[in-house]
Amino acid sequence: MSSHELSSKLRGCTPPVIPRIQEERVCIDFRTITMDEFPELLNSFIDIEGSL
């Protein structure tokens, strides 16, 4: 999966995850995520992996 495809899938999650792409890598600024939001972030990646 390309970085742009992953970024698009993350933006389509509920709640949306808004990454940036730097040198073809998907980057998430963890300073903007609270500890309470980490399980939702993890579930977003699990959902994306399950859709492959």
ABEGO torsion letter per residue (X at the ends): XBAAAAAAAAAABOBBBBBBBBGGBBBBBAAABBAAAAAAAAAAAAAAAAAX
